[in-house]
Amino acid sequence: MITHYQDIPNYITKDGSSIRELMHPDSHGNFNQSLAEATVPTGTQTQLHLHKESEEIYYITRGQGVMTLGNEQLQVCRGDSILIAPNTPHQIMNNCDEDLIFLCVCSPAYSHQDTILL
């Protein structure tokens, strides 16, 4: 299965980020994980949340920000990878003058039902 970037619309997730689902079981025929591109505009942040089931990996492709993982706050920038274990409260804040863009891999695949806002 191949998806074409220009054919995939953005939508806003429960945490407030703009997401483009590059590969998701609901649309693309894969089974166990999802791949999305997230955009957090300058001066904004996602809402603090957790996922009961999904493990996530963020890979920063543009910009920089502050990642909250549980009680820690970590500076992140282009090229960084972040592991987010299930049940870990997290959010990411864009503190630079360009969009913060990252790839997000979720296993099992992302679902609104697995997202708990804090």
BELSULHU-V135681 format. One record per residue. N is the residue number from 1. RES is the residue in three letters. SS is DSSP state (a for helix, b for strand, c for the rest). PSI is psi in degrees with one decimal (999 if undefined). OMEGA is omega as a letter, one per 20 degrees, with the letter a starting at -180 (NA if undefined). Layout:
n = [N;N]
res = [RES;RES]
ss = [SS;SS]
psi = [PSI;PSI]
omega = [OMEGA;OMEGA]
//
This chain:
n = [1;2;3;4;5;6;7;8;9;10;11;12;13;14;15;16;17;18;19;20;21;22;23;24;25;26;27;28;29;30;31;32;33;34;35;36;37;38;39;40;41;42;43;44;45;46;47;48;49;50;51;52;53;54;55;56;57;58;59;60;61;62;63;64;65;66;67;68;69;70;71;72;73;74;75;76;77;78;79;80;81;82;83;84;85;86;87;88;89;90;91;92;93;94;95;96;97;98;99;100;101;102;103;104;105;106;107;108;109;110;111;112;113;114;115;116;117;118]
res = [MET;ILE;THR;HIS;TYR;GLN;ASP;ILE;PRO;ASN;TYR;ILE;THR;LYS;ASP;GLY;SER;SER;ILE;ARG;GLU;LEU;MET;HIS;PRO;ASP;SER;HIS;GLY;ASN;PHE;ASN;GLN;SER;LEU;ALA;GLU;ALA;THR;VAL;PRO;THR;GLY;THR;GLN;THR;GLN;LEU;HIS;LEU;HIS;LYS;GLU;SER;GLU;GLU;ILE;TYR;TYR;ILE;THR;ARG;GLY;GLN;GLY;VAL;MET;THR;LEU;GLY;ASN;GLU;GLN;LEU;GLN;VAL;CYS;ARG;GLY;ASP;SER;ILE;LEU;ILE;ALA;PRO;ASN;THR;PRO;HIS;GLN;ILE;MET;ASN;ASN;CYS;ASP;GLU;ASP;LEU;ILE;PHE;LEU;CYS;VAL;CYS;SER;PRO;ALA;TYR;SER;HIS;GLN;ASP;THR;ILE;LEU;LEU]
ss = [c;c;c;c;a;a;a;c;c;b;b;b;c;c;c;c;c;b;b;b;b;b;b;c;a;a;a;a;c;c;c;c;c;b;b;b;b;b;b;b;c;c;c;c;b;c;c;c;b;b;b;c;c;c;b;b;b;b;b;b;b;b;c;b;b;b;b;b;b;c;c;b;b;b;b;b;b;c;c;c;b;b;b;b;c;c;c;c;c;b;b;b;b;b;c;c;c;c;c;b;b;b;b;b;b;b;b;c;c;c;c;a;a;a;b;b;b;c]
psi = [133.2;135.5;149.0;124.7;-47.9;-16.1;-2.2;115.3;154.5;154.3;163.8;127.3;175.4;-30.3;-4.2;-1.2;156.6;124.0;142.1;108.8;102.6;-31.8;124.4;139.9;-32.7;-21.4;-23.6;-2.8;-4.7;171.3;-39.9;-8.7;168.5;155.4;125.2;157.3;126.5;143.9;127.7;109.2;159.6;133.2;10.1;172.9;158.6;161.7;141.2;129.8;174.4;166.6;125.8;-39.4;-42.3;135.3;138.2;150.2;125.6;138.5;114.0;122.2;-17.7;141.5;-166.5;165.9;-165.8;123.4;124.6;123.2;105.0;-120.8;1.3;147.2;124.9;135.4;132.5;151.4;176.0;130.6;-11.9;145.3;138.7;127.1;129.2;107.2;154.5;147.9;15.6;116.1;135.5;156.4;160.6;135.6;134.7;114.5;27.7;-178.6;20.2;163.5;140.8;120.1;134.5;153.5;143.7;119.1;128.7;135.3;118.3;170.6;151.2;139.1;144.7;-34.8;-26.5;-0.8;119.4;116.8;139.4;999]
omega = [r;r;r;a;a;a;a;a;r;r;a;r;a;a;r;r;r;a;r;a;a;r;a;a;a;a;a;r;r;a;a;a;r;r;a;r;a;r;r;a;r;r;r;r;r;r;r;a;r;r;a;a;a;r;a;r;r;r;a;r;a;r;r;a;r;r;r;r;a;a;a;r;a;r;r;r;a;r;a;r;a;r;r;a;r;r;r;r;a;r;r;a;r;a;r;a;r;r;r;a;r;r;a;r;r;r;i;a;r;r;r;a;a;a;a;r;a;NA]
//
